[in-house]
Amino acid sequence: MTQPGRSRLKGAAAAGAAAVLVLSACSGGGGDDGGGGEAARDMGVEEIVRPSDEQGGTLRFAHSDEFDSVDPGDTYYAASLNFSRFYARTLVTYAQAPGEAGQELVPDLAEDLGQVSEDGLTWTYTLKEGLRFEDGTPITSEDVKYAVARSNYALDVLSKGPKYFNQYLDAGDYAGPYEDDNLDNFEGITTPDERTIEFHLKEPFAEFDYLAAMPQTAPVPADADTGDQYFTQVVSSGPYRWEDGYTAGQGGTLVRNEEYDPDTDPLTRNRPDRIEFQVKQEANDLDQRLLSGEVHVDAAGAGVQTAARATILQNEQHLANSDNPLTAFTRYFVISPSVEPFDDKACREAIMYAADKVAIQTGYGGPTAGEIATSLYPPTVPGYEQIDPYGTPDHEGDPDLVRQKLEECGHPDGFSTNISVRSDRDYEVAAGEALQQTLREYGIETEIKGYPAGSYTSEQAGSPDFVAEEELGIMIYAWGPDWNSGFGFFSQILHGDAIAESGNSNLAELDEPEINDLIDEAIRTEDPAAREEIYREVDRLAMDTATMLPTVTIKALLYRPESLTNVYVTPAWEMYDHPPRGGPLLPPGGGGGPPAPPPRRIPRPRPTKAGEGSGRRDVLNYIIRRIIAGAGLLLVVSLVVFAIFFLVPRLAGATPDSLATRYVGRAPTPEAVAAVRDRLNLDDPIIVQYGRFVRGLFVGYDYDSGTDVIHCDAPCFGYSFVTNSEIWPQLLDRLPVTASLAVGAAVIWLVAGVAVGVLSALRRGSLLDRAAMMTALAGVSLPIFFTGLVSLALFAYYLPIFPPGGSYTPFTENPLAWAHGLVLPWITLAFLYAAMYARLTRAGMLDTMGEDFIRTARAKGLPERTVVAKHGLRAAITPIITIFGLDFGLMLGGAVLTESTFSLPGLGKFAVDAIRGNDLPAVLGVTLLTAFFVVLANLVVDLLYAWADPRVRTGGRA
C-alpha cells in the first residue's frame, strides 16, 4: 500500500501512520489522569500509552492534503484504510494491540475467519446476527457482494483501490454493477442466504483472509450507491456516521451511529462523541497545532515535517510524547523505463550508482526518518534478507561507475529528465532536491514537478499516460505491504497484472514473466518458509531491473498529544491505531459534565438524479433573488443619475434659475429659462422632484403647457429640449441599430476570441500560438477609431467592397443589405474584444488543463475532444461569461466610437448629440437605458454562471 498502511496505500510514502490516538480535549494539555504511568519516548511502539475506558469528547483529525477517497471501496492509502474503520466494518480486521499481536486477524462482521474448501478454491464467511446500517436496515451478504462488485469491477468509475478480487475471483467476463445491474451475474461470489458469503477463486490463495480484511468488503447498500460520488455520503456500518456527509477539499464530521451494536464488534472503537476531520491544512501549521494539542491526530500518518521534527528532538517533554517506529515501508525512486533515456538499462544504472543515499536520508529528516535501504524488501516483513546489488562506498555514490554507465548508454555528458514528488510533503521535496543536486554533478539536469498527495497515485505518477506525456523519468514513491508478507508487499508494485490506466502502483510498469510467475507461485504455496524463499528471489530480480532505487526504510516520528488515551503503534497499519482512542483526559473546554447525548438517527435518503427536486427549487429561488436584486440596483442607479443632474448642483449652491439657464444652453432667453424651470419642476423640493421622476418611469407623467396638458407615456424620460418630442420613442428608434451592432460584433468576438484562445492554449509555444498572441496584442493596443478608419480606407474607398457608412438598412427591410452595411463596424468593434477574449481564454485554458480533474478525465480514457470541450472549456469559460455580460451590456447602452466612426444612427451617436446640445432629458434617457441593459446583462451572466457552476445557485453547497 502506498504510504502507511496495510493496503497498497496509495500515495506513496510516508511513513507511519495516522494516529489512533485517542480523544482529546479541545485545548492541548492534560496530564495522565486517564490511566497508565508517565509517557516516555517510543512507549507506544510496544505498549498502550495512557490506557483508559473513558468515553466522550471530540477528536480532531487534520490532513495536509486529503485521502484519495473516504469511500472504502475506492481508497488505497494506509491512513484512509485505518480511518475508514470508524464508519466501515469489514469481514475480517486486525487485532487491537501493539507489537506483533497487532498483526493477528480477527473476525469483524463475520462470525469467524474464512473456511476454505479442500481444493483451496472456495472461501466461506458467515455474517453475525443483528448487524445494521445507520438507517436500521439489516446488513446482508448481498450488501457485501455488491461492495466487492462495485469496487473491483467498475474500473472506469472506481479506480483508486486495489483490485485483488478482480484478479483472483473466478468471475468470468462480469462487467460490474454499473453496466450489469443483475448481481446474480457476478459468479465470483455467491450468497446462499442472507448471512453466508462464498468467494470462488481461479486458483488457491493461501492468504485470502487478508483480502477479507480489505475495506472493499465493507457492505454497501445498492440503492444508496452513487458511483464515484458515493464518498460524499457513505452509509455507515460502523460506530460512527457522517453527520452531513463528506465534502472534498473541506472534510466532514463523524457522529455516533445509533444502530451500531458494540457487542458484535471485536474492537473498541466508539469512545469519542464526535470526530472532526479537516483537510487541505498547511503541513507545518498542522504540526504546530498538533504540538499544541489543538489538533489531536495528523490523519496522513506520515509523521511530522522537518521543522517539527527538530522541535520534538530538542524538547524533552515533546520527545516523551513521541514514537519513532521502524515500519514496513520502503521509500524509493522509480526510474521509468518507458521514458527516454531510461529505456536503456545502463542509464537507469547510472542513477542507481549516482544516488547519495545519506543526502537523501537527510532530506527526509535524518536517521530518525528512516534507515538506509539497500533493496525493496522491508526488514520487518517475514522472509527479509539483506542484499545490496548497487552498493557504493558509505552509500554516497560511485562516480566511476556512474561515468561508465553513462558512457554505455550513449550519454557521456549527461541528459535531462524530470523528478516528480508530492508537493505538500516538505520531506519529499527535500529528498528530490538532494537527488537533483547529486545528479547535476554528472551533467544530469532535472526539473522537480510537484503534485498533490491526494491525486499522486490516481492521476499523476499512477497514470502511465500522464507519466509518458509529462516525461516523468524519476518518480518518488513509498510502499508498505497490504498485509505482512512478501506477497502483500510485492504483488501490486511488481506484478504485470497490477498495471492500471489510473491508480497504478506498479509505477515502473514492470511485466517481467519470471517475476510474475514467482509471485503467482508463492501465493499458491502453503508452506510459509517456502513462500519466503520465493519472495527473496523476487526482491533480487526486481533490483536487477534497475527500475527502483531504494533509499530508506521509513521511521515515522509520530507525536501523541498528552490529552489522548489508548495510543499505540499498530504494525497492521504502520501508524497509530485510530479506533481504540478513548475519551480525553479532559473533556472539551476543560470542564466536567456528562457526555453529549447521541445524535438522532437520520434515515438514509433515497438516491436522486442530479438536478432533481431541490435542484429545481434552487434554480427558481436563485432566479427570483437575482431579479429582485436587479430591480433594486436599477432603483439605486436612477437615484444616482437624478442626484448627479439635480441634487449635486443644488448642494453646490445652484438656484432653480441658474440650473434652468444651464440646461437651456447657449443664448438663453427669459422665456426659455422659465419654460425649462416649469417643465423640470425645479422649484419643488428635491424629494418631490425625484418622486415625480420615478413615477414618470413607471406610470407616465402629465405636462401642463399652460394651454394644454400633454401626457408622456411610461417610461417617461421627458421631452427633448432640442426637438420638443418624447425621449423614449427616439431611444426605441435608435436601439435596433445599436443592438444589431452589438449582437453581430459579440458573436464574432466571442466565437473568434474563444476559439483562438483554446487553440493557442492547446498548441502553446507553436507558431500559431505566437501569431495569435501577437495579433491579440495589436487588437488590444489599437484604438477603435483607428481600426475603423483604416478599415474604411481599405475596404470602403480603396477596395470598395463595403459601403462607407452613414446609412443603416433595417433587418426587416433587407437582411442582406443590413448585414452588408454592418460588416466593417462589426469587425472593427469585434477586433478589440476578440483580442482580449483570446488572451483571457488562453490563460484560463492553460490553468484549467493542468488541474487534477483534467488528468482524471484523461486517465479514464476520455477522447481529447471531450476532455477539452466538456471539462476544460466549461471550467475556463466562467470568467469569460462574466466579462462578456458586462461588455455586451455596455455596448447596448451605446457603442459611441464605432457609431461615430461609421455615422450609424444608434444610441451612441444619439448620446453624443444630446451632450453637445445640452439636451438633459435625452442624456438622462440614454444613461438609464444603458444602466438597464448592464443590469440585465449581469442577470443573464449570473444565470449562465450558475449553469456552469451549480455551487453558485446553492450558496456554495457542494
Secondary structure, 3 states (H helix, E strand, C coil): CECCCCCCCCCCCCCCCCCCCCCECCCCCCCCCCCCCCCCCCHHHHCCECCCCCCCCEEEEECCCCCCCCCCCCCCEHHHHHHHCCCCCCCEEECCCCHHHHHCEEECCECCCCEECCCCCEEEEEECCCCECCCCCECCHHHHHHHHHHHHCCCCCCCCCCCHHHHHECCCCCCCCCCCCCHHHCCCEEEEECCEEEEEECCCCCCHHHHHCCHHHCCCCHHHCCHHHHHHHCCCCCCEEECCCCECCCEEEEEECCCCCHHHCCCCCCCCCEEEEECCCCHHHHHHHHHHCCCCEECCCCCCCHHHHHHHHCCHHHHHCEECCEEEEEEEEEECCCCCCCCCHHHHHHHHHHCCHHHHHHHHCCHHHEEECCCCCCCCCCCCCCCCCCCCHHHCCCHHHHHHHHHHCCCCCCCEEEEEEECCCHHHHHHHHHHHHHHHCCCCEEEEEEECHHHHHHHHCCCHHHHHHHCCCEEEEEECCCCCCHHHHHHHHHCHHHCCCCCCCCCCCCCCHHHHHHHHHHHHCCCHHHHHHHHHHHHHHHHHCCCEEEEEEEECCEECCCCCCCECEECCCCEECCCCCCCCCCCCCCCCCCCCCCCCCCCCCCCCCCCCCHHHHHHHHHHHHHHHHHHHHHHHHHHHHHHHHHHHHHHCCCCHHHHHHHHHCCCCCHHHHHHHHHHCCCCCCHHHHHHHHHHHHHHCEEEECCCCEEEECCCCCCECCCCCCEHHHHHHHHHHHHHHHHHHHHHHHHHHHHHHHHHHHHCCCCHHHHHHHHHHHHHHHCCHHHHHHHHHHHHHHHCCCCCCCCCCCCCCCCHHHHHHHHHHHHHHHHHHHHHHHHHHHHHHHHHHCCCHHHHHHHHCCCCHHHHHHHHHHHHHCHHHHHHHHHHHHHHHHCCHHHHHHCCCCCHHHHHHHHHHCCCHHHHHHHHHHHHHHHHHHHHHHHHHHHHHCCCCCCCCCC
